[in-house]
Amino acid sequence: MISLHARLAHLLRRCRAPFGALALALAAAAFAYTGQRAEAQAAEANWWEQIPGFGSPGYTERRPEKRERKPDQLDDLRPDPTPWRSDEMLKAIEGAIAQYQQIVQKGGWPAIPSNRMIRPGDDDERIPLVRRRLRASGDLPGKSTGYESMSFDDDLEQAVRRFQGRHGIRVTGRIDRPTFAVLNVSAEARLAQLKLNYNRIRDLLAERLEDRYVLVNVPAFQLEAVERFEVVQRHRVIVGREGRETPALKASIKALNFFPYWRVPESVATLDLIPKLRKEPDYIIKEKIRVVQGHYNGPEIDATNIDWNTADGKSIRFRQDPGPQNALGLVRIDMPNEHGVYMHDTPLKPLFEQRGRAFSAGCVRVQGVFQLAEWIAKGEAGWQPGRVEEVLASGQALDLTLARPIPVYFTYITAWAEPNGRVEFRPDIYGRDGAGDGEGQRAPETPAPAPGLAP
């Protein structure tokens, strides 16, 4: 067969001079069209190279155009009015235990190599394992058809987001280090975690259910106010950081302290405040902290005469004036207990926007605490709705002693199930479960703030 190039050359030789330019242009156009058609045919003939995992190595290395990263929408408060401390919750967890027992009996789910991050739009040989893992736990709907795509498509991204939300880690849609850590917790470990937390809730139910009470779930970073066996308020909370853990306890809310002084605990003074004053002596002036002798109501000492390198936190006390700079904010919820912890407002409100919130020195900071204070004070003599706002507007210190103290529980629940069947897990931030999955608590993109003095 005569080649395309030979036919074009023969055509050009036969063209007479007057038509030479026209013929040359036509020939060039024909050549260009034919070349494009040949390339299209070649691409169509090699259609298999477009399947992920086939073709030249260069193809699978390419990524589509970078997609805009979706922000982490913080929706970590439970939506259901069923309290954690309820028979309905126990029943829901029983269903989750049965579900995970079936998963374990079927062999659990595969471990996924975590050598590098996987992003939406990537082609990766680990994607089939990710799909199997998320189908096993119900995060990815449907069943395997035998062929598993290696592409990180939209359906898989949504499944990853569901998984991250259910496990209390940052919802990014990417399979990053914290997500790998939680994905690779075994089905057996999750089953044991559900059973452990079933027992914790059962123990909470051993005591009489009160008409009104407050429950803080420390590893879930949230608080619920319960009235007549139904949750009426939920709040995000900040709890104790590593080494300053918020304890599990039962106490009673006895009073509300508006515009409180902060009496700096001896431990905070010794471990945090005095070392800071050695580097920054003016800190107590900026933060309106007074130094007093012997006890919190003792005589004030001139701080400029103190050598902070030799200061003893046992012989002096620190007291911070009320106001917006106060570490307790504008209200303290008094709940006497052997651990010396309580709930309070905070001037550091942006920290509530982080998903992992273990930042305090052991006390519990409450988002929207004024609404909680209004609920706590409801029914007290002379205390009408809106009174909290009036007190705050006045700027004057006020202590409300409750005629009817309200029980409060600080609990440690890392696994539960919602009445709709959704199974929830939270990182074991203090290692009390023994599962060792706390490293997934916070993504590297959201580092903890520098430890402060606030309780």
C-alpha positions in Angstrom: 0.0 0.0 0.0 1.3 3.5 -1.0 2.0 5.6 2.1 0.1 8.8 2.8 3.4 10.8 2.4 4.1 9.3 -1.0 0.6 10.1 -2.3 0.9 13.7 -1.2 4.3 14.1 -2.9 2.9 12.7 -6.2 0.0 15.1 -6.0 2.3 18.1 -5.6 4.5 17.1 -8.6 1.4 16.9 -10.9 0.2 20.4 -9.9 0.9 23.1 -12.5 2.6 26.3 -11.4 -0.6 28.6 -11.2 -2.2 26.2 -8.9 0.9 25.2 -6.9 0.3 27.4 -3.9 -3.4 26.3 -3.6 -2.5 22.7 -4.0 0.2 23.0 -1.4 -2.2 24.5 1.1 -4.8 21.8 0.5 -2.3 19.1 0.8 -1.0 20.5 4.1 -4.6 20.7 5.5 -5.3 17.2 4.4 -2.1 16.0 6.1 -2.9 17.8 9.4 -6.5 16.4 9.4 -5.3 12.9 8.6 -2.6 13.1 11.3 -5.2 14.2 14.0 -7.5 11.4 12.9 -4.7 8.9 13.1 -3.9 10.1 16.7 -7.6 9.7 17.7 -7.7 6.2 16.3 -4.6 5.3 18.1 -6.0 6.6 21.4 -9.2 4.7 20.8 -7.3 1.6 20.0 -5.4 1.8 23.3 -8.5 2.4 25.4 -7.3 0.1 28.1 -4.6 2.5 29.1 -7.3 4.8 30.5 -8.3 2.3 33.1 -6.7 3.1 36.5 -3.9 0.6 37.1 -3.2 -0.1 33.4 -1.2 1.6 30.7 2.0 3.5 31.1 3.3 4.2 34.6 3.1 7.9 33.9 -0.7 7.8 33.6 -1.4 6.5 37.2 0.9 9.2 38.6 -1.1 12.0 37.2 -3.8 13.6 39.3 -6.8 15.6 38.1 -6.8 19.4 38.8 -6.6 20.2 42.4 -10.0 20.4 44.0 -11.0 23.1 46.5 -10.7 21.7 50.0 -14.0 21.7 51.8 -13.9 23.2 55.3 -14.5 21.1 58.4 -18.1 21.9 59.4 -18.2 21.4 63.1 -21.4 19.5 63.8 -20.2 17.3 66.7 -23.1 17.8 69.1 -25.5 14.9 69.3 -28.8 15.7 67.6 -31.0 13.2 69.4 -32.9 14.2 72.7 -32.2 10.7 74.2 -29.7 11.2 77.1 -26.6 9.1 77.4 -27.8 8.1 80.8 -30.9 6.2 79.7 -32.3 2.7 79.1 -32.9 3.8 75.5 -29.2 4.3 75.1 -28.4 0.9 76.5 -30.8 -0.7 74.1 -29.2 1.2 71.1 -25.7 0.0 72.3 -27.0 -3.6 72.5 -27.9 -3.3 68.8 -24.4 -2.0 68.0 -22.8 -4.8 69.9 -24.8 -7.4 67.9 -23.8 -5.6 64.7 -20.1 -5.6 65.5 -20.2 -9.2 66.7 -21.4 -10.1 63.2 -18.5 -8.1 61.7 -16.0 -9.9 63.9 -17.5 -13.3 63.0 -17.1 -12.5 59.3 -13.4 -11.8 59.8 -13.4 -8.1 60.6 -11.9 -5.6 58.1 -8.5 -5.3 56.4 -5.6 -3.2 57.7 -4.6 -0.4 55.3 -1.0 0.6 54.7 -0.5 4.1 56.0 2.7 5.1 54.3 1.2 8.2 52.6 -1.9 10.3 52.6 -4.7 9.6 50.0 -6.6 12.6 48.7 -9.9 12.8 46.8 -9.2 12.5 43.1 -6.1 10.3 43.7 -5.5 6.9 42.0 -4.0 4.6 44.6 -3.6 0.8 44.8 -4.9 0.9 48.4 -8.3 2.3 47.4 -9.9 -1.2 47.1 -8.9 -1.9 50.7 -10.4 1.4 51.8 -13.7 0.5 50.1 -13.8 -2.9 51.8 -13.0 -1.4 55.1 -15.8 1.3 54.9 -18.3 -1.2 53.5 -17.7 -3.5 56.5 -18.5 -0.7 59.0 -21.5 0.5 56.9 -20.0 3.9 55.9 -19.9 3.1 52.2 -23.3 1.8 50.9 -23.6 -1.1 48.5 -21.8 -4.3 47.9 -18.7 -5.1 46.0 -19.2 -6.0 42.3 -15.9 -7.9 42.1 -14.0 -5.1 40.3 -12.8 -2.3 42.6 -11.8 1.0 41.2 -8.6 2.5 42.3 -9.9 6.0 42.0 -10.9 8.1 45.0 -14.2 9.3 43.7 -17.0 11.4 45.2 -18.9 8.5 46.7 -15.8 7.3 48.5 -15.1 10.9 49.8 -18.5 11.1 51.3 -18.0 7.7 53.0 -14.7 8.9 54.4 -16.4 12.0 55.7 -19.1 9.9 57.4 -16.5 7.7 59.0 -14.5 10.7 60.3 -17.6 12.3 61.8 -18.6 9.1 63.5 -15.2 8.8 65.1 -14.8 12.3 66.3 -11.8 13.3 64.2 -11.4 16.2 61.8 -13.7 15.8 58.8 -11.6 16.5 55.8 -12.5 13.8 53.2 -8.8 13.0 53.0 -7.3 9.8 54.4 -4.6 11.4 56.6 -2.6 10.1 59.5 -5.3 10.4 62.1 -7.8 8.7 59.8 -5.5 5.8 59.0 -4.9 5.4 62.8 -8.7 5.1 63.4 -9.4 3.0 60.3 -6.9 0.4 61.5 -8.4 -0.1 64.9 -9.6 -3.7 64.6 -13.2 -4.8 64.7 -12.5 -6.8 67.8 -11.2 -3.7 69.6 -14.3 -1.7 68.6 -16.5 -4.5 69.9 -14.7 -4.5 73.2 -15.0 -0.7 73.4 -18.8 -0.9 72.9 -19.1 -3.5 75.7 -16.9 -1.4 78.0 -19.0 1.7 77.5 -22.3 -0.3 77.8 -21.1 -1.2 81.3 -20.1 2.5 82.1 -23.6 3.7 81.2 -25.2 0.8 83.1 -23.3 1.9 86.2 -24.6 5.4 85.7 -28.1 4.1 85.7 -27.6 2.2 89.0 -28.5 5.4 90.9 -31.9 7.0 90.8 -32.6 9.1 87.7 -33.1 12.7 88.8 -35.7 15.0 87.2 -32.9 17.5 86.3 -29.2 16.9 86.0 -26.1 17.9 84.0 -23.8 15.3 82.3 -20.4 16.1 80.8 -19.0 13.4 78.5 -15.3 14.3 78.6 -13.9 12.4 75.4 -16.9 13.6 73.4 -16.2 17.2 74.4 -19.9 18.0 75.1 -22.4 18.5 77.9 -26.1 17.8 78.1 -28.7 19.3 80.4 -31.4 16.8 81.1 -34.9 17.5 82.3 -37.7 14.9 82.7 -35.6 12.3 80.9 -35.0 14.4 77.8 -32.0 16.5 76.7 -33.1 20.2 76.7 -29.6 21.7 76.1 -26.3 20.6 74.6 -23.0 22.5 74.8 -19.5 22.1 73.5 -16.9 21.9 76.3 -13.2 22.2 76.7 -11.7 19.6 79.1 -8.4 18.8 80.7 -5.3 18.3 78.6 -2.8 15.5 79.0 -1.4 15.5 82.5 -4.3 17.7 83.8 -7.1 15.3 83.2 -10.7 16.1 84.0 -11.8 13.5 86.6 -14.8 11.3 86.5 -17.1 12.3 89.3 -20.6 13.0 90.7 -21.3 16.3 92.5 -24.0 18.9 92.9 -24.2 22.4 91.5 -24.7 24.6 94.5 -24.3 28.1 93.2 -23.7 30.5 90.3 -20.9 33.1 90.7 -21.2 36.0 88.4 -18.1 38.2 87.8 -16.0 35.8 89.9 -12.5 36.2 91.2 -10.1 33.4 90.1 -8.3 32.0 93.0 -5.3 30.4 91.2 -4.9 26.8 92.6 -1.5 26.0 94.2 -0.7 23.5 91.4 -1.3 26.0 88.7 0.7 28.6 90.5 3.6 26.3 91.0 3.6 24.6 87.6 2.5 27.4 85.3 2.2 30.9 86.8 5.5 31.3 88.7 7.6 29.8 85.8 5.9 32.3 83.4 6.6 35.2 85.8 10.3 34.4 85.8 10.3 35.1 82.0 7.5 37.8 82.0 7.2 39.6 85.3 4.7 42.1 83.9 2.2 39.3 83.1 0.4 39.7 86.5 -0.1 43.4 85.8 -1.5 42.8 82.3 -3.8 40.1 83.5 -4.9 41.9 86.8 -3.6 39.2 89.0 -2.8 40.1 92.7 -0.3 38.4 95.0 -1.6 37.9 98.6 0.0 36.5 101.7 -0.9 33.2 103.2 -4.5 32.8 101.9 -6.7 34.1 99.2 -8.2 36.9 101.3 -4.8 37.8 102.9 -3.0 41.1 102.6 -1.8 42.1 99.2 2.0 41.9 98.5 3.8 44.3 96.1 4.8 41.9 93.3 7.7 44.1 92.2 9.5 43.1 95.4 9.3 39.4 94.7 12.2 37.4 93.3 10.3 34.9 91.1 13.4 32.7 90.9 13.0 31.8 94.6 9.3 32.4 95.0 7.4 29.6 96.8 3.9 28.8 95.6 2.9 27.4 99.0 3.5 30.6 101.0 1.8 33.1 98.6 -1.5 33.0 96.7 -2.6 34.6 93.5 -6.1 36.1 92.9 -7.3 37.4 89.5 -9.7 40.3 89.5 -13.2 39.9 87.9 -13.7 41.1 84.3 -13.4 40.0 80.7 -9.7 39.1 81.1 -10.5 36.7 84.0 -9.7 33.0 83.2 -13.1 32.0 84.5 -14.9 34.5 82.2 -18.0 36.1 83.6 -19.6 33.1 85.4 -18.5 30.2 87.5 -20.7 27.1 88.2 -19.8 26.1 91.7 -19.9 22.3 92.3 -17.9 21.4 95.4 -15.9 18.2 95.1 -12.7 16.5 96.2 -10.9 17.3 92.9 -11.4 21.0 93.1 -12.8 21.2 89.5 -15.8 23.1 88.3 -17.5 24.5 85.1 -17.1 28.1 83.9 -17.1 30.6 81.1 -13.9 31.5 79.2 -12.4 34.4 77.3 -10.8 32.0 74.9 -13.9 31.2 72.9 -12.3 30.5 69.5 -11.0 27.2 71.0 -14.6 25.8 70.9 -14.3 25.7 67.1 -11.7 23.0 67.3 -12.9 19.4 67.1 -10.5 18.1 69.7 -10.8 20.3 72.8 -8.5 18.9 75.6 -6.9 22.2 76.5 -7.8 23.0 80.1 -6.1 22.4 83.4 -8.8 20.0 84.5 -11.9 22.2 84.8 -14.7 22.3 82.2 -15.2 25.4 80.0 -18.7 25.6 78.6 -19.7 27.2 75.3 -22.9 29.1 75.6 -22.6 29.0 79.4 -25.0 31.8 80.0 -27.9 29.7 78.5 -26.8 26.9 80.8 -26.8 29.2 83.8 -30.3 30.4 82.9 -31.5 26.8 82.9 -29.7 26.0 86.2 -31.3 29.1 87.9 -34.8 28.3 86.5 -37.3 28.1 89.4 -35.2 29.8 92.0 -37.0 32.4 94.1 -37.0 35.8 92.4 -35.2 34.5 89.4 -37.1 35.2 86.2 -36.2 34.3 82.6 -33.8 36.9 81.3 -32.3 37.6 84.7 -28.8 36.3 83.7 -28.6 38.8 80.9 -29.6 41.6 83.4 -26.9 40.5 85.8 -24.3 40.5 83.1 -25.4 43.9 81.8 -25.1 45.4 85.3 -21.4 44.4 85.6 -21.8 43.8 89.3 -20.7 40.6 91.1 -23.5 38.4 92.3 -23.6 34.9 93.8 -26.8 32.9 93.5 -27.0 30.0 96.0 -29.4 27.3 94.7 -32.2 26.3 96.9 -32.4 23.1 94.9 -28.9 21.9 93.9 -28.6 20.1 90.6 -26.6 16.8 90.2 -23.7 16.9 87.8 -21.8 13.9 86.3 -18.4 14.0 84.7 -18.3 10.8 82.6 -16.0 9.1 80.2 -18.0 7.5 77.4 -16.0 6.7 74.2 -18.6 4.6 72.3 -22.3 4.6 72.0 -25.1 4.2 69.4 -27.8 6.7 68.5 -31.5 5.5 68.4 -31.3 5.6 64.5 -28.6 3.0 64.5 -25.6 5.2 63.9 -22.6 3.9 66.0 -20.3 6.6 67.4 -16.7 6.3 68.7 -14.5 8.9 70.2 -10.7 8.9 70.8 -9.6 7.5 74.1 -7.9 10.8 75.0 -6.7 9.7 78.5 -6.0 6.0 77.7 -8.7 4.7 80.0 -10.0 2.2 77.5 -6.7 0.6 76.9 -7.3 0.7 73.1 -4.5 3.1 72.3 -6.3 5.0 69.5 -5.9 8.5 71.0 -3.5 9.6 68.4 -6.4 10.2 66.0 -7.8 12.9 68.3 -6.4 15.9 66.4 -5.2 16.3 62.9 -1.7 17.7 62.3 -3.3 20.8 60.7 -4.9 21.8 64.0 -2.2 21.7 66.6 -3.1 22.3 70.3 -2.5 25.9 71.5 0.3 26.6 73.9 -0.8 25.5 77.4 -2.3 28.4 79.3 -3.0 29.2 83.0 -6.8 28.8 82.8 -8.4 26.0 84.8 
